[in-house]
């Protein structure tokens, strides 16, 4: 008999995972405790912008004309427990307020709510990013509180989704990692992921601690690489070097690679910053804090980039206060192809300049509503052209394709002054210069 799958939590991770499981042919039941989310999903609407996700959802949500009907949503834990063979936990693990540590309350609540309804053999699979050691604790809780006892097993299967590529990363993952304690758990997860494995996705079987460490280790490595090139950008500015050429040269070394070597205003979002801080906090709890002290400097370099962009903007405006200066900010999301503004470097820079008296106008292709909610006092425009109108300086802070394809000459006609600062080292410097713009990019003082 075909496996039935449930997904607990229907945010960014859960909604994507539920739709992808339906696409792979499974009957899927998603659960959330927020009625508005459930209502939206039942209509085939996604609660966030993610390319391809709404189309995938509508292909499978029950009740939508032409759908397979394989995907339904509920708020009933009893229905969930009775329905599913494999239960994926996809709830959020944010940073604790005022601390570096991870807030496990959503995961703990999900397991506590599910356990009483596991009356027969079931596999609960954690996908949330959690501190190492959490799976051991949660497995013991399940065995003690589920009516099925030891037949209610736990596995850990970290997610590696990239915002903007989440559908692709779920259906065709570059690796599948499962932390298991029994052959039965491994067999069930091999059945769940049979299609991507047949298509070439590596399937890595490990223990609980290793599975928990994979995601935070990967994010810490990426954060290190990004902050390394940003540190080199500081040195390039001090010496007259060009960080873009430096990155190109070292990127040809296949031990290093070219990805994540574009200097700029640093990383943000809901994962990298909070994950490396939680990693440091957990290492301290385990008495291994010295192993990760380097991550404090990685975090510091990253946050420093935002202040450096503010100061670079001040320099280009003559070095005085921002009062009376109009600043156009292109980009609000932390990365392109997303509407996510959590810990967005772009909005942080915009907010700092606004607090120092600048008249800031922001435009972003997808993140305007979320940006307005977070920073209601900033100005917003309906297009890049309107954002630039009357501006004394233009800041490019999120590398959307739309911004790379802008016509510098057209923008120059409406700007008060033709000064552009590329905070992502992604624009065509020569094209902007030919249109009469003074062009600056971080780590490229001669550009």
C-alpha positions in Angstrom: 0.0 0.0 0.0 1.3 3.5 -0.9 2.7 5.6 1.9 0.7 8.5 3.1 2.6 11.6 4.1 1.8 14.5 6.4 3.6 17.8 6.7 3.4 19.8 9.9 4.0 23.5 9.4 3.0 25.1 6.1 5.4 28.1 5.9 8.2 28.4 3.3 9.6 24.9 4.0 6.4 23.1 4.7 4.3 24.4 1.8 7.1 23.5 -0.6 7.7 20.1 0.8 3.9 19.2 0.8 3.5 20.2 -2.8 6.6 18.4 -3.8 5.5 15.2 -2.1 2.2 15.4 -3.9 4.1 15.9 -7.2 6.1 12.7 -6.4 2.8 10.8 -6.3 2.0 10.6 -2.6 -1.3 11.4 -0.8 -0.4 14.3 1.4 -2.1 16.1 4.4 -0.6 19.4 5.6 -1.3 20.9 9.0 -0.9 24.4 10.4 -2.3 26.1 13.5 -2.9 29.4 11.6 -6.4 29.4 10.0 -5.5 32.1 7.5 -2.6 30.0 6.1 -4.8 26.9 5.8 -7.6 28.9 4.0 -5.1 30.3 1.5 -3.5 27.0 0.8 -6.9 25.3 0.3 -7.5 27.9 -2.4 -4.2 27.0 -4.0 -2.5 30.3 -2.9 1.0 30.4 -1.4 1.8 32.5 1.7 5.1 33.7 0.1 6.7 34.4 -3.2 8.6 31.4 -4.5 9.0 30.8 -8.3 7.0 27.8 -9.5 5.4 26.9 -6.1 1.9 28.2 -6.7 1.7 26.4 -10.0 2.9 23.2 -8.3 0.4 23.6 -5.4 -2.6 24.2 -7.7 -1.7 21.1 -9.6 -2.4 19.0 -6.6 -4.7 20.7 -4.0 -8.0 18.9 -3.6 -11.0 20.9 -4.8 -9.2 22.9 -7.5 -10.5 22.1 -11.0 -8.1 19.9 -12.9 -5.9 19.1 -9.9 -4.8 15.5 -8.8 -6.5 16.1 -5.4 -3.5 14.4 -3.7 -2.9 17.4 -1.4 -5.2 18.5 1.4 -4.9 20.7 4.5 -6.2 20.5 8.1 -5.9 21.9 11.6 -6.9 18.6 13.2 -4.1 16.7 14.9 -6.2 13.6 15.3 -6.9 13.5 11.6 -3.2 14.0 10.9 -2.2 11.1 13.2 -4.7 8.7 11.8 -3.9 9.6 8.2 -0.1 9.5 8.0 2.6 6.8 7.8 5.4 9.4 7.6 5.1 12.8 9.4 7.5 15.6 8.3 8.0 18.3 10.9 8.7 21.6 9.0 8.1 24.3 11.6 10.3 27.3 12.2 13.3 27.5 14.5 14.0 31.3 14.9 16.7 32.9 17.0 15.6 33.4 20.6 14.8 37.0 21.4 17.9 38.7 22.9 20.1 35.5 22.5 22.1 33.7 19.9 20.4 30.3 20.7 17.7 28.7 18.6 14.1 28.8 19.8 12.9 25.2 19.8 9.4 25.9 21.1 7.7 25.4 17.7 9.4 22.0 17.2 8.7 20.9 20.7 5.0 21.9 20.4 4.6 20.1 17.2 6.0 16.8 18.6 4.0 17.2 21.8 0.8 17.8 19.8 1.4 14.9 17.4 2.6 12.2 19.9 -0.8 11.3 21.5 -2.2 10.6 18.1 0.4 8.1 17.0 -1.5 4.9 17.8 0.3 2.6 15.3 3.7 2.4 13.7 4.8 5.7 12.3 7.9 7.6 11.3 8.3 11.3 12.4 10.9 13.1 10.3 12.4 16.3 11.5 13.4 18.7 8.7 13.7 21.9 10.8 17.2 23.2 11.5 17.9 22.3 15.2 20.8 22.4 17.7 22.7 19.1 17.7 21.3 16.8 20.3 17.7 17.7 19.7 16.9 14.5 17.9 18.0 12.3 20.7 15.7 14.2 23.1 12.7 14.2 20.8 13.1 10.5 20.0 12.9 9.7 23.7 9.9 12.0 24.1 8.0 10.2 21.3 8.7 6.8 22.7 7.4 7.8 26.1 4.3 9.8 25.0 3.1 8.1 21.8 0.6 5.2 22.3 2.6 3.3 19.8 5.7 3.5 22.0 8.9 2.4 20.3 7.0 2.0 17.1 6.7 5.8 16.8 10.2 6.3 15.5 12.1 9.5 14.7 14.5 10.4 11.9 16.2 13.6 10.9 16.3 14.8 7.3 17.7 18.3 7.1 16.5 20.7 4.3 18.8 22.4 1.9 16.4 24.8 0.2 17.6 27.9 -1.5 15.0 30.6 -1.7 14.2 31.2 -5.3 15.0 27.5 -6.1 13.0 25.7 -3.5 10.8 23.6 -5.8 13.8 22.5 -7.8 15.8 21.7 -4.6 13.0 19.6 -3.2 12.2 17.6 -6.4 15.8 17.3 -7.5 18.0 17.7 -4.4 21.8 17.8 -4.7 21.8 15.4 -1.7 19.4 13.7 0.7 20.7 13.3 4.2 18.9 11.0 6.7 19.8 10.5 10.3 18.2 7.2 11.3 18.3 4.5 14.1 16.7 1.6 12.4 16.5 -0.2 9.0 12.8 0.4 9.0 13.3 4.2 9.1 15.9 4.1 6.4 13.6 1.9 4.2 10.7 4.2 4.6 12.8 7.3 3.7 14.2 5.5 0.7 10.6 4.9 -0.4 9.7 8.5 0.0 12.7 9.7 -2.0 12.8 6.9 -4.5 12.2 9.2 -7.5 15.0 11.7 -6.9 17.4 8.9 -5.9 16.7 7.1 -9.2 17.3 10.4 -10.9 20.8 10.7 -9.3 20.4 12.5 -6.0 22.9 11.0 -3.5 21.3 9.4 -0.5 23.5 9.8 2.6 22.6 7.7 5.7 24.0 8.8 9.0 23.3 9.1 12.8 21.3 11.8 14.5 24.1 14.1 15.5 25.7 14.1 12.0 22.4 14.8 10.3 21.7 17.7 12.6 25.2 19.1 12.0 25.1 19.0 8.2 22.8 22.0 7.7 24.5 24.3 10.2 28.0 23.2 9.0 27.0 23.9 5.3 25.6 27.3 6.2 28.6 28.2 8.3 31.0 27.3 5.5 29.0 29.5 3.0 28.9 32.3 5.5 32.7 32.0 5.9 33.3 32.2 2.2 31.1 35.3 1.8 32.7 37.1 4.7 36.2 36.1 3.5 35.7 37.9 0.2 34.2 40.9 2.0 37.2 41.0 4.2 39.4 41.0 1.0 37.2 43.8 -0.3 38.3 45.9 2.7 41.9 45.2 2.0 41.4 46.0 -1.7 40.0 49.4 -0.8 43.0 50.0 1.5 45.5 49.0 -1.2 43.8 50.0 -4.5 43.2 46.5 -5.5 40.1 45.2 -7.3 38.2 42.5 -5.4 36.2 41.4 -8.5 39.5 40.5 -10.3 40.9 39.0 -7.1 37.8 36.8 -6.8 38.0 35.7 -10.4 41.7 34.8 -10.0 41.3 32.7 -6.8 38.0 31.2 -8.1 39.9 29.4 -10.9 41.4 27.2 -8.2 39.0 24.2 -8.1 39.7 23.7 -4.4 38.1 27.1 -3.8 35.6 27.6 -6.6 34.0 30.8 -7.9 30.6 30.6 -6.2 29.9 32.9 -3.2 32.9 35.0 -4.0 31.1 38.2 -5.0 31.9 41.0 -2.5 29.1 43.2 -1.3 26.9 44.2 1.6 26.8 40.6 3.0 24.3 37.9 3.7 21.0 38.0 5.4 17.7 36.2 5.4 16.0 33.8 7.8 18.7 31.1 7.7 22.4 32.0 7.5 22.6 34.6 10.2 20.5 32.8 12.8 22.0 29.4 12.0 25.6 30.4 12.6 24.6 32.2 15.8 22.7 29.1 17.1 25.7 27.0 16.1 28.0 29.1 18.2 25.5 29.0 21.1 25.2 25.2 21.0 28.9 24.8 20.8 29.2 26.8 24.0 26.6 24.6 25.7 28.6 21.6 24.8 31.9 23.0 26.0 33.3 23.2 22.5 32.9 27.0 22.0 36.6 27.4 21.0 36.0 25.3 17.9 33.6 28.0 16.5 35.1 31.3 17.8 36.0 32.1 14.1 32.2 32.4 13.4 32.0 35.4 15.7 34.3 37.3 13.3 32.4 35.9 10.3 29.2 37.4 11.8 31.0 40.6 12.6 32.5 41.1 9.1 29.0 40.5 7.7 27.3 43.1 9.8 30.1 45.6 9.3 29.5 45.5 5.5 26.2 47.3 6.0 27.8 50.1 7.9 30.5 50.4 5.3 27.8 50.8 2.6 26.3 53.6 4.6 29.6 55.4 4.9 30.5 54.9 1.3 27.2 56.5 0.4 28.0 59.4 2.7 31.4 59.8 1.0 29.8 59.9 -2.4 27.4 62.6 -1.2 30.3 64.8 -0.1 31.0 63.4 3.4 28.4 65.5 5.3 25.1 64.6 6.9 22.3 62.9 4.9 19.8 65.6 5.7 18.1 66.9 2.5 19.7 64.1 0.4 17.4 61.8 -1.7 18.6 58.2 -1.8 17.2 55.6 -4.2 17.5 52.0 -3.0 17.1 49.3 -5.5 16.2 46.1 -3.6 14.5 45.3 -0.3 14.7 41.5 -0.1 17.8 39.7 1.2 18.3 38.0 -2.2 16.6 38.0 -5.6 13.7 35.7 -6.6 12.2 36.0 -3.1 9.9 38.3 -1.2 11.7 37.6 2.1 13.0 40.7 3.9 14.1 39.0 7.1 17.4 40.4 8.2 17.7 42.0 4.8 21.0 43.9 4.4 19.3 46.1 1.8 16.6 47.3 4.2 19.1 47.6 7.0 21.2 50.0 4.9 18.1 51.9 3.8 16.9 52.1 7.4 20.2 53.4 8.7 20.4 56.2 6.1 16.7 57.1 6.8 17.5 57.3 10.6 20.3 59.7 9.8 18.1 62.1 7.9 18.2 60.8 4.3 15.0 60.8 2.2 15.1 57.1 1.2 12.9 55.6 -1.6 12.9 51.8 -2.0 11.8 49.7 -5.0 11.8 45.9 -5.1 10.1 43.6 -7.7 8.5 41.3 -5.1 9.3 42.4 -1.6 7.4 45.7 -1.3 4.5 44.6 0.9 6.8 42.8 3.4 9.2 45.8 3.4 6.4 48.2 4.1 5.3 46.1 7.0 8.8 46.0 8.5 9.9 49.6 7.7 6.7 51.7 7.2 8.5 55.0 7.6 10.6 54.5 4.4 9.4 55.8 1.1 8.4 53.3 -1.6 8.0 53.6 -5.4 6.2 51.4 -7.9 9.2 51.1 -10.3 12.9 51.6 -10.4 12.5 54.7 -12.5 10.2 56.3 -9.9 12.6 55.4 -7.1 15.5 57.1 -8.9 13.5 60.2 -9.8 15.2 63.2 -8.1 17.8 61.0 -6.3 21.2 62.3 -5.5 22.6 58.7 -5.3 21.3 55.3 -6.3 22.2 52.2 -4.2 21.9 48.8 -5.9 21.5 46.4 -2.9 19.7 43.3 -4.2 20.9 41.7 -7.4 17.5 41.2 -9.2 17.8 40.5 -12.9 15.5 43.5 -13.5 18.1 45.8 -12.0 20.9 44.4 -14.1 18.8 45.1 -17.2 18.0 48.7 -16.4 18.9 51.4 -18.9 21.4 53.7 -17.2 20.7 56.5 -19.7 17.0 56.4 -19.0 17.6 56.5 -15.3 20.1 59.4 -15.7 17.4 61.5 -17.3 15.3 61.5 -14.0 18.1 61.4 -11.4 19.2 64.6 -9.7 22.8 63.4 -9.8 24.3 60.4 -11.7 25.9 58.6 -8.8 25.4 54.8 -8.4 26.9 52.5 -5.7 26.7 48.8 -6.5 26.4 47.0 -3.2 26.4 43.6 -4.9 29.1 44.0 -7.6 26.6 42.8 -10.1 26.0 45.7 -12.5 27.8 46.4 -15.7 30.1 49.2 -14.6 31.2 50.3 -18.1 27.6 50.6 -19.3 26.7 52.9 -16.4 29.9 55.0 -16.9 29.1 55.4 -20.6 25.8 56.8 -19.6 27.6 59.5 -17.5 27.3 57.9 -14.1 29.9 58.0 -11.4 30.1 54.3 -10.5 31.4 52.8 -7.2 31.4 49.2 -6.0 32.6 47.8 -2.7 36.2 46.7 -2.9 36.7 48.4 -6.2 37.8 51.9 -5.4 38.9 52.5 -9.0 35.6 51.4 -10.5 
